[in-house]
Amino acid sequence: MATQWTIDPYHSEVQFKVKHLVISTVTGNFNTFSASMQSEGDDFAGASVEFSADIDSISTNNAQRDGHLKSDDFFNAEKYPKLSFQSTAMQKNADGSYTLSGNITIRETTLPIDLSVEYGGTMTDPYGNVKAGFEIQGKLNRKNFGLNWSAITEAGGVVVGDEVKLIINAQMVKQA
């Protein structure tokens, strides 16, 4: 029998990291997101996962930069209000970790991605809710999704790197 899970947004975070000027990293996050998972029993191999994030909820702790990220130079939040992920496979690896494969859609461009998943365990919270924790990581090239804005410094350096690291800490709640 299938087990349904939904994300606990108060105990989860969706972050991204990108190089700035090649010498440092800027971290951002999406504050509004949803996710669901369907698994068979307590083993997450073969689980099905869906995720979406509201582009307008992007935050890098800099209002000017956030506005630029929401503009057509990057995400175009007005025309493409969400990014989404739909899994195609979740495989358990020999070391107990998982590989989550699926398709990520940004600005109506859908491409395959493999994410590494560390299962943190399952615990019952003080209110009787069964929760499972996961740390999910992956990388993508932003330009493959039409996030093409770029600038070169006077010295010839790149302002924004092409590779974006994804880091998601997800606490999933088992549905009754």
KEKE-637021 format. One record per residue (C-alpha): residue in one letter; residue number from 1; y, x, z. Coordinates in pm, 1 decimal. Example, Ala and Ser with C-alpha at 12.3 -4.5 7.8 and 13.67 -1.06 7.14 Angstrom:
2
A, 1, -450.0, 1230.0, 780.0
S, 2, -106.0, 1367.0, 714.0
***
This chain:
176
M, 1, 0.0, 0.0, 0.0
A, 2, 342.9, 131.6, -92.7
T, 3, 591.2, 229.8, 177.0
Q, 4, 960.7, 167.3, 110.3
W, 5, 1226.8, 405.1, 242.7
T, 6, 1608.5, 393.4, 224.3
I, 7, 1856.6, 666.9, 304.4
D, 8, 2041.3, 670.0, 634.5
P, 9, 2394.3, 754.9, 513.4
Y, 10, 2511.6, 839.1, 867.1
H, 11, 2254.1, 1117.5, 903.9
S, 12, 2252.8, 1245.1, 545.7
E, 13, 2486.2, 1451.6, 328.1
V, 14, 2521.7, 1518.7, -42.6
Q, 15, 2690.0, 1851.5, -118.5
F, 16, 2759.6, 2073.2, -414.7
K, 17, 2876.4, 2432.8, -436.3
V, 18, 3047.9, 2605.4, -727.7
K, 19, 3195.9, 2950.7, -767.9
H, 20, 3573.2, 2981.8, -773.9
L, 21, 3720.6, 3290.9, -940.1
V, 22, 3362.1, 3428.1, -928.4
I, 23, 3437.7, 3573.7, -584.2
S, 24, 3404.9, 3274.5, -352.0
T, 25, 3238.4, 2936.7, -331.8
V, 26, 3397.3, 2593.0, -301.6
T, 27, 3189.5, 2326.6, -128.5
G, 28, 3232.7, 1958.5, -194.5
N, 29, 3049.0, 1641.4, -112.2
F, 30, 3008.5, 1279.6, -203.2
N, 31, 3084.6, 1048.6, 88.4
T, 32, 2940.5, 729.2, -63.5
F, 33, 2583.9, 733.2, -193.9
S, 34, 2256.7, 543.6, -183.9
A, 35, 1892.7, 638.9, -220.7
S, 36, 1554.1, 476.7, -200.4
M, 37, 1202.3, 612.0, -204.9
Q, 38, 863.2, 455.0, -248.2
S, 39, 558.1, 645.8, -126.2
E, 40, 190.1, 585.5, -67.4
G, 41, 127.3, 625.3, 304.2
D, 42, 258.1, 929.4, 487.4
D, 43, 210.3, 1182.2, 207.4
F, 44, 512.7, 1201.5, -19.0
A, 45, 323.4, 1346.1, -318.5
G, 46, 369.8, 1100.5, -602.1
A, 47, 669.6, 934.1, -437.0
S, 48, 929.4, 765.1, -656.0
V, 49, 1295.9, 838.0, -576.8
E, 50, 1622.8, 682.0, -693.7
F, 51, 1966.9, 811.1, -599.6
S, 52, 2327.8, 740.2, -692.2
A, 53, 2666.6, 866.9, -573.3
D, 54, 3012.8, 718.6, -620.1
I, 55, 3230.0, 970.5, -804.1
D, 56, 3544.2, 831.9, -640.7
S, 57, 3405.9, 943.0, -301.2
I, 58, 3413.5, 1313.1, -397.9
S, 59, 3575.6, 1538.5, -139.0
T, 60, 3645.6, 1911.9, -133.7
N, 61, 3902.2, 1890.4, 150.1
N, 62, 4182.5, 1928.7, -105.1
A, 63, 4340.6, 1608.9, -241.8
Q, 64, 4484.5, 1778.6, -552.3
R, 65, 4148.8, 1934.5, -645.5
D, 66, 3966.2, 1606.4, -572.5
G, 67, 4205.8, 1425.1, -805.8
H, 68, 4139.1, 1684.7, -1076.7
L, 69, 3760.7, 1644.8, -1031.1
K, 70, 3796.5, 1265.6, -1069.9
S, 71, 4000.8, 1310.1, -1390.2
D, 72, 3867.0, 1330.3, -1745.2
D, 73, 3866.6, 1712.2, -1718.5
F, 74, 3556.1, 1670.4, -1502.5
F, 75, 3383.1, 1346.7, -1391.6
N, 76, 3624.7, 1080.7, -1526.6
A, 77, 3558.7, 853.8, -1227.1
E, 78, 3738.6, 560.6, -1390.0
K, 79, 3508.5, 549.9, -1694.3
Y, 80, 3192.1, 687.6, -1526.7
P, 81, 3203.7, 569.7, -1163.5
K, 82, 2857.0, 692.7, -1061.3
L, 83, 2614.9, 977.4, -1106.8
S, 84, 2247.9, 890.7, -1073.0
F, 85, 1900.3, 1039.0, -1043.2
Q, 86, 1563.7, 879.3, -1122.0
S, 87, 1247.5, 1071.9, -1037.7
T, 88, 961.8, 1121.9, -1280.8
A, 89, 727.9, 1312.8, -1042.5
M, 90, 701.9, 1444.0, -687.9
Q, 91, 442.0, 1715.5, -650.2
K, 92, 324.9, 1879.8, -330.4
N, 93, 314.2, 2259.8, -350.8
A, 94, 57.7, 2487.4, -184.3
D, 95, 311.8, 2591.1, 82.2
G, 96, 374.0, 2227.8, 187.1
S, 97, 706.4, 2198.0, 6.2
Y, 98, 754.9, 1956.3, -283.0
T, 99, 899.7, 1973.9, -632.7
L, 100, 1094.6, 1661.4, -723.4
S, 101, 1134.2, 1622.4, -1099.4
G, 102, 1350.5, 1362.6, -1263.6
N, 103, 1649.2, 1279.1, -1475.8
I, 104, 2008.3, 1315.4, -1359.2
T, 105, 2284.3, 1121.9, -1533.9
I, 106, 2647.7, 1233.1, -1524.1
R, 107, 2909.5, 1093.0, -1765.7
E, 108, 2634.3, 903.4, -1955.5
T, 109, 2450.0, 1230.2, -2026.2
T, 110, 2094.3, 1228.4, -1892.1
L, 111, 1900.2, 1554.0, -1854.9
P, 112, 1585.1, 1659.5, -1671.1
I, 113, 1611.8, 1853.0, -1344.7
D, 114, 1365.0, 1999.2, -1096.0
L, 115, 1464.4, 2000.7, -729.9
S, 116, 1296.0, 2187.8, -446.2
V, 117, 1224.9, 1972.4, -142.3
E, 118, 1155.7, 2090.0, 211.2
Y, 119, 1000.8, 1817.7, 424.9
G, 120, 1140.4, 1843.4, 777.9
G, 121, 900.6, 1598.8, 940.3
T, 122, 881.9, 1239.2, 1052.4
M, 123, 1009.0, 1106.9, 1384.9
T, 124, 1071.1, 772.4, 1551.6
D, 125, 1431.4, 737.3, 1670.5
P, 126, 1528.9, 578.2, 2007.5
Y, 127, 1560.2, 237.8, 1836.2
G, 128, 1204.7, 239.5, 1698.5
N, 129, 1298.8, 334.2, 1339.7
V, 130, 1062.0, 575.0, 1164.8
K, 131, 1262.5, 846.0, 986.6
A, 132, 1163.3, 1130.1, 754.8
G, 133, 1387.1, 1430.1, 688.2
F, 134, 1421.5, 1624.6, 365.2
E, 135, 1637.1, 1913.4, 242.7
I, 136, 1668.9, 1902.3, -135.3
Q, 137, 1815.0, 2181.9, -347.0
G, 138, 1869.1, 2241.0, -716.1
K, 139, 2102.3, 2380.7, -979.1
L, 140, 2261.0, 2248.0, -1295.0
N, 141, 2509.0, 2364.2, -1556.0
R, 142, 2813.3, 2136.0, -1536.4
K, 143, 2901.6, 2190.6, -1902.8
N, 144, 2571.0, 2030.8, -2009.7
F, 145, 2715.5, 1704.2, -1873.1
G, 146, 3058.2, 1727.9, -2036.9
L, 147, 3237.7, 1869.7, -1732.4
N, 148, 3396.7, 2127.0, -1959.1
W, 149, 3734.3, 2207.1, -1804.5
S, 150, 3782.9, 2578.7, -1776.8
A, 151, 4060.3, 2826.2, -1729.3
I, 152, 4085.0, 3203.4, -1740.6
T, 153, 4294.9, 3402.1, -1495.5
E, 154, 4554.6, 3651.7, -1611.6
A, 155, 4300.2, 3926.9, -1536.7
G, 156, 4036.0, 3755.2, -1751.8
G, 157, 3834.0, 3598.9, -1469.7
V, 158, 3681.1, 3251.7, -1483.4
V, 159, 3842.5, 2996.6, -1250.5
V, 160, 3539.4, 2764.5, -1212.5
G, 161, 3177.8, 2870.3, -1251.8
D, 162, 2939.6, 2675.4, -1476.4
E, 163, 2646.6, 2669.6, -1233.4
V, 164, 2659.4, 2401.3, -965.6
K, 165, 2427.7, 2419.5, -665.4
L, 166, 2313.7, 2088.4, -519.1
I, 167, 2223.4, 2057.7, -150.6
I, 168, 2114.3, 1720.8, -13.5
N, 169, 2006.1, 1663.4, 344.4
A, 170, 1842.4, 1323.2, 347.0
Q, 171, 1717.2, 1126.2, 641.9
M, 172, 1508.6, 840.7, 505.6
V, 173, 1433.7, 524.8, 708.7
K, 174, 1096.0, 353.6, 670.4
Q, 175, 1143.4, -15.3, 588.8
A, 176, 940.3, -273.4, 780.1
***
